[in-house]
Amino acid sequence: MATLPIRLPDVGEGVTQAELVEWHVKMGDIVREDDVLAAVMTDKATVEIPSLYSGKVVKLGGDIGDVLAVGSNLVMIETNEPAGEEAPEAEALAPEPAAVDSPSEVPAATVEKQSEAAKPSSTPSPAKQRPASIAQHGAPRAEGSDPLASPSVRARAKQGGIDLRQVTGTGPAGRITHDDLDAVFGAPRGQSAPRPARARRTGIEQIKVVGMRRKIAERMALANTRIPHITVVEEVDMTSFEELRAKLNGQRGDRPKLTVLPFLTAALTRAFIDHPEMNAHFDDDQGIVLRHEAVHLGIATMTDAGLVVPVMHHAEAMGLFDTAAEIARLSEVSRSGKASRDELTGSTFTITSLGPLGAIATTPIINHPEVAILGINKMAMRPMWDGTQFQPRKMMNISASFDHRVIDGWDAAVFVNRLKTLLETPAMIFVDDYA
């Protein structure tokens, strides 16, 4: 019998550490070779770590949220397989805990905690502190359920014409007492019994920020610390846009349904022809702006693990329905956690949207090292003045944030206005010789 370690492997691309985001085993579990032990997250992707041996799990190398170095012990496995050269080192790395022979050897902090736990609480519960005169009343029981009360209480209630099903008992297990009846008899006629005072809430739940949420926090902190943002909000009349979208969807056949995003992708691709400075990265360490000819759009997608930004590569080479299909595919693999490293990296510009829950305006945070991001807000029917009267129009605000170090406010406003023109006159998006 030998105890062998499963070490955190080198997951490639120069990664030296990874965050432990999920355990698939616990102490004492019996595992087989190739069973998944844990999942770790790097800056690029989430990786599952399999077992190299069959045996019993005798030690775990960390808690969820811990950052482990490549090569460190992830799990210790007790196995009958030949130990080879690993056994002495493994045994040395996993010493047995020292036995405690007497209470004097227990650490002082542990004794104090045990003493505190053994003491009865000196603070009475809110129910015990409540005077009988303000006992709870109402309809706490489901109709048809029998109230708990002694025969004398039942007789007194019957004599007084009180329905015990409408009285909340303050005794053990909700039993109705004479004090509860006194409170009911003391209530003025024609007036309902006083409601119970609302209890104060004092609990605090601690939630460790781990996994995807930690990565999101780090990315947001990086962007907000290093990038001075400027946000431009513009109102767009989407009436003609929506008419075109409805017409194309009516003729789509078995092709995917067109949402706003495929059209917006096409509009951005067209706008980048006149404004290549927006489809770029800013290497602030080197002081270099990298303008990209290829349009690799990041599509912010909400998942159970947090916000993920899968990347639609070479959007400039796709048609509307191809774009719709790719967006649907990327959303699916992101929400199922199956997105590959390539599908989550390399964006040159990002689109974010809250969908139907969107507000009037937002201030999206740039996805570093990009220089701009576009936010889509809620579409709504609004009365708009056409010069002679108010007309119902479908309106939507777009919010675009820019890196003010390399994008001037004037250029930002011109770019947003260009998008507004394309969206309000969608035919211009698809005229090849229009620029």
C-alpha positions as CSV (number, residue, x, y, z in Angstrom):
1,M,0.0,0.0,0.0
2,A,1.4,3.4,-1.0
3,T,0.2,7.0,-0.8
4,L,0.9,8.8,-4.1
5,P,0.2,12.4,-5.1
6,I,-1.7,13.8,-8.0
7,R,0.0,17.0,-8.9
8,L,-1.4,20.0,-10.6
9,P,-0.1,19.6,-14.2
10,D,1.3,22.1,-16.6
11,V,-1.7,23.2,-18.6
12,G,0.3,25.0,-21.2
13,E,0.9,28.6,-22.5
14,G,3.3,29.5,-19.7
15,V,0.7,29.1,-17.0
16,T,2.4,28.8,-13.6
17,Q,-0.7,28.7,-11.3
18,A,-4.4,27.9,-11.4
19,E,-7.4,28.5,-9.2
20,L,-9.2,25.6,-7.7
21,V,-12.9,26.1,-8.7
22,E,-14.6,22.7,-8.2
23,W,-14.0,19.4,-6.4
24,H,-15.4,16.2,-7.9
25,V,-14.2,14.1,-5.0
26,K,-14.0,14.3,-1.2
27,M,-12.0,12.6,1.6
28,G,-12.5,8.9,1.7
29,D,-13.9,8.5,-1.9
30,I,-12.8,5.6,-3.9
31,V,-11.6,6.6,-7.4
32,R,-10.5,4.9,-10.5
33,E,-7.8,5.8,-13.0
34,D,-9.0,8.7,-15.3
35,D,-11.8,9.7,-12.9
36,V,-12.1,13.5,-12.8
37,L,-10.8,14.8,-9.4
38,A,-11.2,18.5,-9.7
39,A,-11.5,21.5,-12.0
40,V,-9.1,24.4,-12.1
41,M,-9.3,27.7,-13.9
42,T,-6.5,29.6,-15.6
43,D,-6.6,32.9,-17.4
44,K,-7.6,31.1,-20.5
45,A,-9.9,28.2,-19.7
46,T,-11.3,25.8,-17.1
47,V,-9.4,22.4,-17.1
48,E,-10.5,19.1,-15.5
49,I,-7.8,17.1,-13.7
50,P,-8.1,13.3,-13.9
51,S,-6.7,10.7,-11.5
52,L,-3.5,8.9,-12.5
53,Y,-4.2,5.9,-10.1
54,S,-7.1,3.9,-8.6
55,G,-7.4,4.1,-4.9
56,K,-8.8,6.0,-1.9
57,V,-8.6,9.8,-1.6
58,V,-6.8,10.5,1.7
59,K,-6.0,14.2,1.3
60,L,-7.1,17.2,-0.7
61,G,-4.6,19.9,-1.6
62,G,-6.8,23.0,-1.1
63,D,-10.2,24.6,-0.8
64,I,-12.4,26.1,-3.5
65,G,-10.9,29.4,-4.5
66,D,-7.3,28.6,-3.5
67,V,-4.7,29.4,-6.1
68,L,-2.3,26.4,-6.5
69,A,1.1,26.4,-8.2
70,V,1.8,24.1,-11.1
71,G,3.5,21.0,-9.7
72,S,1.9,21.3,-6.2
73,N,0.0,18.4,-4.7
74,L,-3.7,18.4,-5.7
75,V,-4.8,15.1,-4.2
76,M,-3.2,12.3,-2.3
77,I,-4.3,8.8,-3.3
78,E,-3.8,5.6,-1.2
79,T,-3.3,2.9,-3.8
80,N,-2.1,-0.7,-4.2
81,E,-0.3,0.2,-7.3
82,P,3.5,0.2,-7.3
83,A,4.8,3.3,-5.7
84,G,7.9,3.6,-7.9
85,E,10.0,6.7,-7.1
86,E,7.0,8.7,-5.9
87,A,6.2,6.8,-2.7
88,P,8.9,8.2,-0.3
89,E,8.2,11.8,-1.4
90,A,4.5,11.3,-1.2
91,E,4.7,9.9,2.3
92,A,6.9,12.8,3.3
93,L,4.5,15.3,1.9
94,A,1.5,13.8,3.7
95,P,2.4,13.3,7.4
96,E,-0.2,11.8,9.7
97,P,-1.7,14.3,12.2
98,A,-0.3,14.0,15.7
99,A,-2.6,12.3,18.2
100,V,-3.9,14.3,21.1
101,D,-3.3,12.3,24.3
102,S,-4.8,14.7,26.9
103,P,-7.0,17.8,27.1
104,S,-3.9,19.8,28.0
105,E,-2.5,19.3,24.6
106,V,-5.6,20.8,22.9
107,P,-4.8,24.4,21.6
108,A,-6.2,27.1,23.8
109,A,-8.2,28.6,20.9
110,T,-10.0,25.3,20.5
111,V,-10.8,25.0,24.2
112,E,-12.2,28.5,24.1
113,K,-14.4,27.8,21.1
114,Q,-15.7,24.6,22.8
115,S,-16.4,26.4,26.0
116,E,-18.3,29.1,24.2
117,A,-20.3,26.5,22.2
118,A,-21.2,24.7,25.5
119,K,-22.6,27.9,27.2
120,P,-26.3,28.4,26.9
121,S,-27.3,31.6,25.1
122,S,-27.9,34.4,27.6
123,T,-30.0,36.4,25.1
124,P,-33.6,35.2,25.0
125,S,-35.2,34.6,21.7
126,P,-37.4,37.4,20.2
127,A,-40.5,35.2,21.0
128,K,-39.7,35.1,24.7
129,Q,-38.9,38.8,24.8
130,R,-42.3,39.7,23.4
131,P,-44.9,40.6,26.1
132,A,-48.1,38.7,26.2
133,S,-50.0,41.8,25.4
134,I,-48.6,41.9,21.9
135,A,-48.9,38.2,21.2
136,Q,-49.1,37.2,17.5
137,H,-52.5,36.9,15.9
138,G,-53.7,36.2,12.4
139,A,-54.2,33.0,10.4
140,P,-51.0,31.1,10.8
141,R,-52.6,27.7,10.1
142,A,-53.9,26.2,6.9
143,E,-57.7,25.9,6.8
144,G,-58.8,22.7,8.4
145,S,-55.8,22.1,10.6
146,D,-56.4,21.6,14.3
147,P,-54.9,24.2,16.7
148,L,-53.0,22.9,19.8
149,A,-54.7,23.9,23.1
150,S,-55.6,22.5,26.4
151,P,-59.3,21.6,27.2
152,S,-59.6,24.6,29.5
153,V,-58.4,26.9,26.8
154,R,-60.8,25.4,24.3
155,A,-63.7,25.8,26.7
156,R,-62.9,29.4,27.4
157,A,-62.5,30.1,23.7
158,K,-65.8,28.5,22.9
159,Q,-67.5,30.5,25.6
160,G,-66.0,33.7,24.3
161,G,-66.8,33.0,20.7
162,I,-63.2,32.8,19.6
163,D,-62.1,30.6,16.7
164,L,-58.8,29.1,17.8
165,R,-57.8,28.6,14.2
166,Q,-57.4,32.3,14.0
167,V,-55.1,32.6,17.1
168,T,-51.4,32.2,17.0
169,G,-50.1,30.2,19.9
170,T,-46.9,31.3,21.8
171,G,-46.5,28.1,23.8
172,P,-44.3,25.1,22.9
173,A,-44.9,23.8,19.4
174,G,-47.4,26.7,18.8
175,R,-49.7,25.7,21.6
176,I,-52.3,28.3,22.4
177,T,-52.2,29.5,26.1
178,H,-54.5,31.5,28.3
179,D,-52.2,34.5,27.8
180,D,-52.9,34.3,24.0
181,L,-56.6,34.4,24.8
182,D,-56.1,37.3,27.2
183,A,-54.5,39.2,24.3
184,V,-57.4,38.5,22.0
185,F,-60.0,39.5,24.7
186,G,-58.0,42.7,25.3
187,A,-58.3,43.8,21.7
188,P,-60.9,46.6,21.1
189,R,-64.2,45.4,19.5
190,G,-64.4,45.9,15.8
191,Q,-60.6,46.1,15.6
192,S,-58.3,43.3,14.4
193,A,-55.7,42.0,16.9
194,P,-52.3,43.7,16.7
195,R,-49.9,42.3,14.2
196,P,-46.6,41.0,15.4
197,A,-43.6,43.3,15.3
198,R,-41.2,42.6,12.5
199,A,-38.1,40.8,13.6
200,R,-34.8,42.3,13.0
201,R,-32.4,40.5,10.7
202,T,-28.8,40.3,11.8
203,G,-27.3,37.5,9.8
204,I,-24.4,37.9,7.5
205,E,-23.6,35.5,4.7
206,Q,-20.0,35.1,3.6
207,I,-19.6,34.2,-0.1
208,K,-16.1,33.6,-1.3
209,V,-15.4,35.1,-4.7
210,V,-14.0,32.3,-6.7
211,G,-13.8,30.9,-10.2
212,M,-15.4,32.9,-13.0
213,R,-16.6,35.6,-10.7
214,R,-13.1,36.2,-9.5
215,K,-11.8,36.4,-13.1
216,I,-14.6,38.9,-13.9
217,A,-13.6,41.0,-10.9
218,E,-10.0,41.0,-11.8
219,R,-10.8,42.0,-15.4
220,M,-13.1,44.8,-14.3
221,A,-10.6,46.1,-11.8
222,L,-7.9,46.1,-14.5
223,A,-10.1,47.9,-17.0
224,N,-11.4,50.5,-14.5
225,T,-7.9,51.1,-13.1
226,R,-6.0,51.5,-16.3
227,I,-8.6,52.8,-18.8
228,P,-10.1,56.3,-18.5
229,H,-13.5,55.8,-19.9
230,I,-15.7,58.2,-21.9
231,T,-19.3,57.1,-22.7
232,V,-21.5,58.5,-25.4
233,V,-25.2,57.7,-25.4
234,E,-27.3,58.2,-28.5
235,E,-31.0,57.7,-29.3
236,V,-31.8,55.6,-32.4
237,D,-35.0,55.3,-34.3
238,M,-35.3,51.5,-34.9
239,T,-38.6,51.5,-36.7
240,S,-37.3,50.9,-40.2
241,F,-34.7,48.5,-38.8
242,E,-37.4,46.4,-37.1
243,E,-39.5,46.4,-40.2
244,L,-36.6,45.0,-42.2
245,R,-35.8,42.4,-39.5
246,A,-39.5,41.2,-39.4
247,K,-39.6,40.9,-43.2
248,L,-36.4,38.9,-43.3
249,N,-37.5,36.6,-40.5
250,G,-40.7,36.0,-42.3
251,Q,-38.7,34.6,-45.2
252,R,-36.0,32.8,-43.3
253,G,-37.4,29.2,-43.7
254,D,-35.3,26.8,-41.6
255,R,-32.5,29.3,-41.1
256,P,-31.9,30.8,-37.6
257,K,-34.0,33.7,-36.4
258,L,-32.5,37.1,-36.8
259,T,-32.1,39.1,-33.6
260,V,-30.7,42.6,-33.3
261,L,-27.2,41.4,-32.9
262,P,-26.5,40.1,-36.5
263,F,-27.6,43.5,-37.9
264,L,-25.6,45.3,-35.3
265,T,-22.6,43.2,-36.2
266,A,-23.0,44.1,-39.9
267,A,-23.4,47.8,-39.0
268,L,-20.2,47.7,-36.9
269,T,-18.3,46.0,-39.7
270,R,-19.4,48.8,-42.1
271,A,-18.6,51.6,-39.6
272,F,-15.1,50.2,-39.0
273,I,-14.3,51.0,-42.6
274,D,-14.5,54.7,-41.8
275,H,-13.3,54.3,-38.2
276,P,-10.5,51.7,-38.1
277,E,-9.3,53.2,-34.8
278,M,-12.2,51.7,-33.0
279,N,-11.4,48.1,-33.9
280,A,-8.1,48.1,-32.1
281,H,-6.0,47.1,-29.1
282,F,-4.0,49.5,-27.0
283,D,-0.8,48.1,-25.6
284,D,-0.3,50.7,-22.9
285,D,2.9,49.1,-21.6
286,Q,4.6,49.6,-25.0
287,G,2.6,52.7,-26.0
288,I,1.3,51.1,-29.3
289,V,-2.1,51.0,-30.8
290,L,-2.8,47.9,-32.9
291,R,-5.5,48.4,-35.5
292,H,-7.0,45.1,-36.7
293,E,-8.4,44.5,-40.2
294,A,-10.2,41.4,-39.0
295,V,-13.3,42.0,-37.0
296,H,-13.3,39.6,-34.0
297,L,-16.4,40.5,-32.0
298,G,-16.8,39.6,-28.3
299,I,-20.4,38.9,-27.5
300,A,-21.0,39.3,-23.7
301,T,-23.1,36.3,-22.6
302,M,-24.6,35.7,-19.2
303,T,-24.1,32.2,-17.8
304,D,-24.7,30.6,-14.4
305,A,-21.0,31.1,-13.6
306,G,-21.1,34.8,-14.5
307,L,-20.5,36.9,-17.6
308,V,-18.5,35.2,-20.4
309,V,-17.4,36.9,-23.6
310,P,-17.1,34.3,-26.4
311,V,-15.6,35.6,-29.6
312,M,-17.0,35.5,-33.1
313,H,-13.9,35.5,-35.3
314,H,-13.9,37.2,-38.7
315,A,-17.4,38.7,-38.5
316,E,-16.5,40.8,-41.5
317,A,-16.8,37.6,-43.7
318,M,-20.2,36.5,-42.5
319,G,-23.7,37.1,-43.8
320,L,-26.7,37.9,-41.5
321,F,-27.9,34.3,-41.1
322,D,-24.3,33.0,-40.7
323,T,-23.8,35.5,-38.0
324,A,-27.1,34.6,-36.2
325,A,-26.1,30.9,-36.3
326,E,-22.6,31.6,-34.9
327,I,-23.9,33.8,-32.1
328,A,-26.4,31.1,-31.1
329,R,-23.7,28.4,-31.1
330,L,-21.3,30.5,-29.0
331,S,-24.0,31.3,-26.5
332,E,-24.8,27.6,-26.2
333,V,-21.2,26.4,-25.6
334,S,-20.6,29.3,-23.2
335,R,-23.7,28.5,-21.0
336,S,-22.9,24.8,-21.0
337,G,-19.2,25.5,-20.0
338,K,-17.9,23.8,-23.2
339,A,-16.4,26.9,-24.9
340,S,-12.8,26.3,-26.0
341,R,-9.8,28.6,-25.3
342,D,-9.9,29.9,-28.8
343,E,-13.6,30.7,-28.5
344,L,-13.0,32.9,-25.5
345,T,-10.0,34.9,-26.6
346,G,-8.8,37.3,-29.3
347,S,-11.7,39.8,-29.5
348,T,-11.0,43.2,-31.0
349,F,-14.3,44.9,-30.1
350,T,-17.1,43.9,-27.7
351,I,-20.9,44.1,-27.7
352,T,-22.9,43.9,-24.5
353,S,-26.6,43.8,-24.0
354,L,-29.1,43.3,-21.2
355,G,-31.8,42.3,-23.7
356,P,-35.4,43.0,-22.6
357,L,-34.1,43.9,-19.1
358,G,-31.9,46.7,-20.5
359,A,-32.2,50.1,-19.0
360,I,-32.6,53.5,-20.8
361,A,-28.8,53.9,-20.8
362,T,-25.7,52.0,-19.5
363,T,-22.0,52.8,-19.1
364,P,-20.3,49.6,-20.3
365,I,-16.7,48.9,-19.2
366,I,-14.1,48.3,-21.9
367,N,-12.7,44.8,-22.3
368,H,-9.0,45.4,-21.8
369,P,-6.9,45.8,-24.1
370,E,-9.7,46.9,-26.5
371,V,-10.3,50.6,-27.0
372,A,-14.1,50.6,-27.3
373,I,-17.3,48.7,-26.4
374,L,-20.9,49.0,-27.5
375,G,-23.9,48.6,-25.2
376,I,-27.4,47.9,-26.4
377,N,-30.2,49.2,-24.3
378,K,-33.9,48.4,-24.1
379,M,-36.1,49.0,-27.2
380,A,-39.5,50.7,-26.6
381,M,-42.3,52.5,-28.4
382,R,-42.1,56.2,-27.7
383,P,-44.0,59.3,-29.1
384,M,-41.5,61.2,-31.3
385,W,-42.1,64.7,-32.7
386,D,-41.8,64.8,-36.6
387,G,-42.2,68.5,-36.9
388,T,-45.9,68.7,-37.1
389,Q,-47.2,66.0,-34.7
390,F,-46.1,63.1,-32.4
391,Q,-45.7,59.7,-34.1
392,P,-45.2,56.3,-32.4
393,R,-41.7,55.1,-33.1
394,K,-39.6,52.2,-31.9
395,M,-36.6,53.8,-30.2
396,M,-33.5,52.3,-28.6
397,N,-30.5,54.0,-27.0
398,I,-27.0,52.8,-27.7
399,S,-24.2,53.4,-25.2
400,A,-20.6,53.3,-26.3
401,S,-17.5,53.6,-24.1
402,F,-14.1,54.5,-25.3
403,D,-10.5,54.6,-24.1
404,H,-10.0,58.3,-23.7
405,R,-6.2,57.9,-23.9
406,V,-6.4,57.1,-27.6
407,I,-9.9,58.0,-28.6
408,D,-10.9,61.7,-28.5
409,G,-14.5,62.7,-27.6
410,W,-15.1,64.1,-31.0
411,D,-14.1,60.9,-32.8
412,A,-16.2,58.9,-30.3
413,A,-19.3,61.1,-31.1
414,V,-18.7,60.8,-34.9
415,F,-18.4,57.0,-34.6
416,V,-21.7,56.7,-32.6
417,N,-23.4,59.0,-35.0
418,R,-22.2,56.8,-37.9
419,L,-23.8,53.8,-36.2
420,K,-27.0,55.7,-35.6
421,T,-27.2,56.6,-39.3
422,L,-26.6,52.9,-40.4
423,L,-29.2,51.6,-38.0
424,E,-31.9,54.1,-38.9
425,T,-31.3,53.5,-42.6
426,P,-30.4,49.8,-42.6
427,A,-30.3,49.5,-46.4
428,M,-27.0,51.4,-46.3
429,I,-25.4,48.6,-44.3
430,F,-25.7,46.2,-47.2
431,V,-24.7,48.5,-50.1
432,D,-21.3,47.2,-51.0
433,D,-20.1,50.3,-52.7
434,Y,-21.3,52.6,-49.9
435,A,-18.6,53.7,-47.5
